[in-house]
Amino acid sequence: MGYAKQNDVLGTANRGNPAESGLCTLCRADCTGRCETFLSSLKGRKMLYPRDFGTVTAGSSNVNHLGVCYNNLRIQGFNYGAQGMPDRLSNSADDCIFPNVNLETEFGSEVKTKVKIPIMTGALGSTFIAAKYWESFAVGAALVGIPIVVGENVVGIDKQAVIEKGKIIKAPELDRRIETYLKYYDGYGAIIVQMNVEDTRNGVAEYIIEKYGDQVIIELKWGQGAKDIGGEIQVSSLDYATFLHNRGYIVDPDPTKPEVVQAFEHGSIKSFARHSRLGYTNLNNYEQVKEDFYAAVAYLRGLGYKRITLKTGSYGMEALAMSIKFASEMKLDLLTIDGSGGGTGMSPWNMMETWGVPSLNLHAKAYEYASILAAQGLKVVDLAFAGGLAREDHIFKALSLGAPYTKLICMGRALMIPAFVGANIEGVLYPDRRERVNGNWDAIPASLSKEFGVSAEELFAGYYDVQKKVGADDMKNIPLGAMGVWTLADKLAAGLQQLMAGARKFSVSEISRTDIFSANRETERETKIPFMTDYNDDLAHKILNS
């Protein structure tokens, strides 16, 4: 199913081919715009509305609903009632307005983690783009009050890290990641550090608990939606490739082979791919996986971790059931379920295109399996849904599809774009910072400067909101990429508030599966969400026949 490259109503355009999320399949850090997420990182909630008010009318083009995907769920609106109004407000028309919708949520088993908006970042790990723009990602997430995830292998690929016999002596890049977020953390959100096979061997969990205690959540990783093997990065240095090989990683091609060295020296090989290992390769059935997993969780609790989460990918139904049941029985704090259709920095392309269960199908089954456990009396682990979700309608639909178990929506590439945009602008406005912030532009693109201006105050709709939060004196320390994250989050929040108000739900906990319906019969069959003209049809007949 194809998606339009241009939206005339919003004045947006994709440089590349758009995916279901509305993002280009290949999103570039040096892009000059103007997809919806790009412009929302600058103009915020203005992007909720058609452009050129007063000289235009606008009508929906979304009339064809083909296939099974999140875009083929539609959001209900209701013409009476109001649920979840804060105690301080009444159900009067003066109080039941969308700015009064409460977007705060929380997740966790014994310890509750508060979140300002029901979103979190994807895992930002050893890819160089995560390292380059980390300050913008982390400061932005902390200011907004949402969780951020440090992905796998950050210590393992750090040349400055010192690891001796499975014990980390020094981990400067991991420390930078954690401390950048904590600097602006105000009680909402969290920093989560993910571990894979190599991280476990390298003693990441032991290092973090000893240095940061319960300020950090630890995450076990089973997989992700973009690939069904371990994480990858690409390096263009033979010395670095050899370093990674010696540190225990799989490097392809093998930089220690003489013929590979020759090929690199003559230019026929220009880069190397570093891969992580698969987990549980020595186990043969789910009982063995259960035993190993429960032991791993018990070990982490023994170290002192009060909050533990799990990330799983778009495997089949057995793995999905295992993840939900094991996480629930072990009283984990969050399970992130990542469907195919999400993004990555370095996954094999055809693997990403062809493997795994697409997000909507996987998330629909997650709800079904969670409901089975709940019917047995088990407290179901809090869920986060991920995989190609980028807009406020995606947030609402995914929360609704998984209600009441889904507490957060995990957004990967969508929350990275504002950091790219802001860093590029900062590099132009402050040339002395360009290298440090990894700016790619030589000038503000004419398409932005003519329409919006050339100063940070003009370009970012959220500029003065951030200034109010941190104070004018601290504004010089706020990366413009973080300003972009704030501004995009404000647009997503306002859009979500509007959708929730239309559904008469004034708090996140009130969102339910009755707030959406299926736009085609195929989606109805896969999700068990009723077709749009079937929902409440019995009530309609009752009214007509009364």
TIKESE-149643 format. One record per residue (C-alpha): residue in one letter; x, y, z. Coordinates in steps of 0.02 Angstrom, whole numbers, padded with zeros to 5 digits, always signed. Layout:
AXYZ
...
***
This chain:
M+00000+00000+00000
G+00073+00168-00050
Y+00059+00333+00043
A+00052+00508-00031
K+00216+00604-00037
Q+00130+00772-00021
N-00006+00843+00090
D-00069+01002+00013
V-00178+01043+00163
L-00032+01047+00285
G+00095+01107+00157
T+00206+00956+00189
A+00307+00848+00072
N+00416+00695+00089
R+00587+00693+00008
G+00582+00503-00007
N+00448+00370-00009
P+00334+00385+00143
A+00296+00236+00254
E+00134+00209+00350
S+00204+00322+00487
G+00215+00468+00366
L+00405+00468+00382
C+00515+00434+00232
T+00579+00256+00227
L+00754+00333+00226
C+00761+00481+00346
R+00918+00589+00330
A+00995+00692+00468
D+01040+00827+00340
C+00866+00837+00265
T+00800+01013+00235
G+00617+00963+00252
R+00470+00963+00240
C+00378+00810+00303
E+00245+00830+00437
T+00361+00780+00579
F+00498+00897+00517
L+00383+01048+00515
S+00300+00997+00678
S+00472+01005+00760
L+00472+01191+00720
K+00291+01251+00719
G+00217+01128+00844
R+00029+01126+00863
K+00007+01245+00716
M+00033+01088+00609
L-00130+01015+00673
Y-00226+01133+00559
P-00240+01171+00372
R-00126+01307+00308
D-00177+01477+00241
F-00332+01500+00347
G-00453+01628+00277
T-00414+01590+00095
V-00445+01402+00089
T-00564+01263+00130
A-00499+01086+00158
G-00574+00913+00143
S-00513+00740+00192
S-00429+00632+00061
N-00427+00478+00174
V-00571+00383+00095
N-00491+00221+00036
H-00453+00095+00172
L-00356-00051+00102
G-00262-00184+00199
V-00228-00208+00383
C-00132-00066+00466
Y-00151+00069+00598
N-00215+00191+00467
N-00364+00076+00443
L-00423+00098+00620
R-00532+00252+00641
I-00563+00351+00799
Q-00737+00362+00873
G-00820+00524+00919
F-00967+00534+01036
N-01103+00665+01052
Y-01131+00658+01240
G-01044+00621+01404
A-00873+00654+01480
Q-00765+00527+01571
G-00610+00553+01676
M-00626+00737+01718
P-00504+00790+01855
D-00581+00809+02027
R-00553+00997+02025
L-00664+01015+01870
S-00846+00983+01832
N-00930+00904+01682
S-00990+01073+01623
A-00959+01131+01445
D-00840+01262+01516
D-00728+01130+01593
C-00744+00991+01463
I-00623+01072+01341
F-00476+00987+01260
P-00339+01085+01352
N-00407+01007+01513
V-00373+00830+01451
N-00245+00753+01571
L-00109+00662+01474
E-00009+00603+01623
T+00015+00417+01641
E+00121+00297+01741
F+00194+00124+01727
G+00272+00000+01846
S+00236-00143+01964
E+00296-00100+02139
V+00374+00069+02096
K+00271+00185+01986
T+00360+00292+01856
K+00265+00450+01811
V+00261+00513+01632
K+00195+00681+01568
I+00139+00621+01396
P+00106+00436+01354
I+00256+00417+01239
M+00436+00358+01255
T+00586+00351+01139
G+00646+00196+01051
A+00813+00120+01098
L+00954+00239+01049
G+01107+00131+01061
S+01273+00107+00974
T+01227+00187+00809
F+01334+00340+00780
I+01181+00447+00747
A+01121+00409+00924
A+01288+00463+00995
K+01299+00620+00887
Y+01129+00688+00936
W+01114+00616+01111
E+01118+00785+01198
S+00966+00842+01099
F+00873+00677+01124
A+00907+00668+01311
V+00881+00850+01359
G+00723+00857+01253
A+00651+00699+01331
A+00694+00757+01507
L+00613+00928+01479
V+00456+00848+01408
G+00450+00719+01548
I+00454+00556+01448
P+00565+00401+01461
I+00717+00383+01350
V+00804+00218+01313
V+00992+00195+01298
G+01004+00052+01176
E+01123-00095+01171
N+01313-00099+01150
V+01352+00079+01204
V+01492+00021+01318
G+01555-00115+01202
I+01593+00000+01056
D+01665+00142+01162
K+01853+00151+01131
Q+01875+00244+01294
A+01782+00113+01397
V+01890-00001+01503
I+01827-00178+01530
E+01927-00306+01627
K+01866-00486+01647
G+01683-00439+01626
K+01693-00289+01743
I+01678-00111+01678
I+01811-00001+01753
K+01767+00153+01650
A+01620+00190+01532
P+01627+00374+01481
E+01498+00365+01341
L+01370+00275+01448
D+01401+00399+01588
R+01375+00543+01467
R+01211+00470+01409
I+01142+00445+01584
E+01203+00608+01660
T+01142+00715+01515
Y+00965+00655+01546
L+00973+00665+01735
K+01031+00846+01727
Y+00855+00901+01675
Y+00754+00758+01748
D+00617+00829+01861
G+00525+00675+01923
Y+00433+00634+01761
G+00502+00509+01638
A+00648+00391+01662
I+00812+00337+01587
I+00813+00154+01536
V+00972+00061+01490
Q+00954-00091+01380
M+01063-00247+01387
N+01097-00381+01258
V+01214-00532+01265
E+01373-00429+01253
D+01314-00299+01378
T+01276-00437+01502
R+01449-00511+01479
N+01529-00340+01497
G+01446-00308+01665
V+01335-00161+01616
A+01205-00200+01749
E+01333-00211+01887
Y+01416-00048+01835
I+01253+00050+01828
I+01182-00008+01994
E+01345+00028+02083
K+01361+00203+02011
Y+01181+00263+01988
G+01074+00152+02099
D+00887+00161+02066
Q+00901+00318+01959
V+00913+00202+01808
I+00793+00067+01746
I+00875-00087+01672
E+00800-00170+01519
L+00823-00348+01457
K+00815-00365+01269
W+00738-00507+01170
G+00726-00418+01003
Q+00651-00279+00900
G+00538-00254+00751
A+00668-00200+00624
K+00772-00359+00623
D+00779-00535+00692
I+00965-00539+00728
G+01070-00436+00847
G+01106-00251+00825
E+01224-00185+00692
I+01331-00035+00658
Q+01446+00007+00513
V+01626+00067+00533
S+01743+00129+00398
S+01907+00110+00493
L+02007-00051+00488
D+02081-00010+00659
Y+01908+00016+00735
A+01843-00143+00653
T+01989-00239+00727
F+01958-00160+00898
L+01777-00217+00893
H+01830-00391+00838
N+01952-00401+00982
R+01818-00342+01102
G+01718-00496+01055
Y+01596-00435+00923
I+01555-00517+00757
V+01631-00406+00622
D+01587-00437+00439
P+01696-00456+00341
D+01825-00519+00467
P+01957-00380+00483
T+02089-00503+00544
K+02094-00601+00381
P+02241-00551+00269
E+02135-00554+00111
V+02009-00436+00191
V+02148-00317+00244
Q+02213-00319+00065
A+02041-00283-00005
F+02019-00138+00116
E+02189-00065+00074
H+02147-00071-00112
G+01975+00004-00088
S+01863-00140-00140
I+01805-00154+00041
K+01767+00015+00118
S+01672-00029+00277
F+01635-00164+00404
A+01473-00216+00489
R+01478-00253+00675
H+01346-00375+00737
S+01283-00431+00907
R+01241-00608+00957
L+01076-00698+00966
G+01013-00742+01139
Y+00954-00910+01207
T+01045-01010+01073
N+01085-01151+01195
L+00902-01177+01242
N+00776-01289+01155
N+00604-01251+01226
Y+00505-01118+01315
E+00526-01202+01485
Q+00714-01180+01472
V+00692-01000+01415
K+00577-00969+01563
E+00703-01041+01685
D+00845-00937+01612
F+00741-00778+01604
Y+00676-00793+01782
A+00853-00822+01844
A+00913-00666+01752
V+00775-00560+01829
A+00811-00631+02002
Y+00995-00590+01979
L+00956-00409+01933
R+00842-00392+02083
G+00981-00462+02191
L+01096-00325+02126
G+00969-00198+02189
Y+00865-00153+02036
K+00691-00099+02087
R+00632-00071+01908
I+00662-00195+01766
T+00586-00192+01592
L+00587-00305+01439
K+00592-00264+01253
T+00533-00394+01127
G+00516-00393+00939
S+00398-00452+00803
Y+00423-00637+00831
G+00278-00758+00815
M+00141-00796+00938
E+00241-00913+01051
A+00370-00779+01090
L+00234-00648+01114
A+00142-00758+01239
M+00305-00797+01329
S+00352-00614+01344
I+00184-00562+01416
K+00169-00708+01536
F+00349-00708+01595
A+00351-00518+01619
S+00186-00526+01713
E+00236-00670+01826
M+00403-00588+01867
K+00315-00422+01901
L+00418-00323+01776
D+00381-00139+01759
L+00356-00126+01571
L+00354-00237+01417
T+00386-00150+01251
I+00315-00246+01102
D+00394-00188+00939
G+00307-00239+00779
S+00376-00247+00603
G+00359-00082+00514
G+00470+00016+00632
G+00638+00092+00592
T+00822+00067+00621
G+00994+00135+00589
M+01077-00017+00513
S+00963-00168+00488
P+00979-00273+00331
W+00851-00192+00216
N+00765-00346+00145
M+00759-00422+00319
M+00672-00266+00381
E+00550-00273+00235
T+00505-00457+00249
W+00525-00527+00425
G+00407-00532+00571
V+00230-00486+00618
P+00170-00310+00570
S+00130-00195+00715
L-00059-00193+00708
N-00074-00383+00699
L+00053-00408+00838
H-00025-00278+00952
A-00199-00349+00927
K-00137-00521+00982
A-00046-00442+01129
Y-00212-00375+01193
E-00292-00546+01169
Y-00155-00635+01265
A-00152-00505+01403
S-00339-00526+01424
I-00319-00715+01443
L-00194-00690+01585
A-00303-00557+01667
A-00451-00677+01664
Q-00343-00801+01759
G-00317-00671+01894
L-00138-00625+01848
K-00092-00440+01854
V-00035-00405+01677
V+00128-00312+01652
D+00109-00134+01587
L+00134-00129+01399
A+00212-00009+01275
F+00173-00030+01089
A+00304+00013+00957
G+00332-00005+00771
G+00306+00133+00643
L+00205+00250+00754
A+00233+00436+00731
R+00076+00543+00744
E-00050+00588+00879
D-00183+00478+00798
H-00062+00331+00806
I-00040+00363+00992
F-00227+00364+01022
K-00262+00210+00916
A-00123+00107+00995
L-00173+00155+01172
S-00352+00111+01129
L-00311-00054+01044
G-00213-00114+01196
A-00320-00037+01333
P-00316-00055+01480
Y-00144-00136+01475
T-00052-00013+01361
K+00021+00136+01455
L+00146+00207+01330
I+00180+00218+01145
C+00361+00196+01095
M+00414+00310+00952
G+00583+00285+00869
R+00625+00387+00715
A+00487+00515+00743
L+00570+00578+00903
M+00741+00583+00819
I+00692+00701+00678
P+00671+00858+00788
A+00848+00833+00853
F+00915+00830+00676
V+00817+00986+00628
G+00869+01081+00784
A+01052+01033+00769
N+01057+01090+00588
I+00981+01258+00634
E+01099+01279+00783
G+01249+01245+00672
V+01195+01387+00557
L+01148+01513+00692
Y+01303+01476+00797
P+01444+01422+00680
D+01563+01392+00825
R+01446+01253+00886
R+01420+01172+00716
E+01545+01031+00738
R+01494+00996+00917
V+01308+00982+00877
N+01338+00894+00710
G+01250+01025+00605
N+01237+00987+00419
W+01170+01148+00343
D+01267+01296+00275
A+01114+01410+00286
I+00933+01406+00342
P+00837+01337+00191
A+00742+01472+00099
S+00582+01371+00119
L+00598+01398+00307
S+00675+01571+00318
K+00546+01653+00203
E+00400+01575+00294
F+00457+01572+00474
G+00614+01678+00499
V+00797+01649+00538
S+00814+01660+00728
A+00782+01522+00854
E+00644+01628+00931
E+00556+01639+00762
L+00586+01462+00704
F+00533+01364+00859
A+00356+01387+00920
G+00407+01309+01086
Y+00553+01427+01120
Y+00471+01530+01256
D+00387+01379+01335
V+00558+01303+01361
Q+00626+01469+01423
K+00487+01475+01552
K+00531+01301+01611
V+00721+01319+01625
G+00740+01507+01647
A+00817+01634+01528
D+00992+01609+01599
D+00993+01424+01558
M+00931+01442+01380
K+01109+01450+01314
N+01133+01272+01378
I+00979+01200+01292
P+01020+01121+01123
L+00904+01178+00985
G+00878+00994+00947
A+00800+00978+01119
M+00694+01130+01076
G+00633+01032+00925
V+00590+00881+01033
W+00490+00993+01150
T+00398+01075+01005
L+00354+00911+00919
A+00297+00837+01086
D+00185+00989+01113
K+00103+00959+00943
L+00078+00774+00981
A+00008+00817+01152
A-00116+00946+01086
G-00172+00832+00947
L-00196+00688+01068
Q-00294+00800+01186
Q-00410+00847+01044
L-00440+00667+00992
M-00471+00617+01172
A-00592+00760+01201
G-00689+00709+01046
A-00701+00534+01117
R-00757+00613+01282
K-00606+00540+01374
F-00519+00669+01484
S-00383+00557+01557
V-00272+00426+01478
S-00335+00290+01594
E-00510+00310+01522
I-00459+00267+01344
S-00537+00101+01293
R-00558-00014+01144
T-00731+00058+01115
D-00648+00221+01060
I-00596+00151+00890
F-00677+00053+00750
S-00613-00039+00596
A-00623+00042+00426
N-00628-00124+00331
R-00681-00302+00365
E-00505-00371+00355
T-00447-00256+00495
E-00602-00304+00595
R-00559-00489+00577
E-00378-00466+00631
T-00406-00346+00776
K-00580-00397+00837
I-00621-00211+00834
P-00798-00195+00760
F-00824-00124+00586
M-00873+00059+00592
T-01056+00040+00542
D-01081-00111+00653
Y-01025-00026+00812
N-01179+00028+00914
D-01292-00022+00769
D-01399-00117+00895
L-01421+00042+00997
A-01467+00137+00839
H-01605+00012+00801
K-01665+00022+00980
I-01681+00211+00965
L-01770+00198+00798
N-01891+00067+00861
S-01927+00147+01029
***
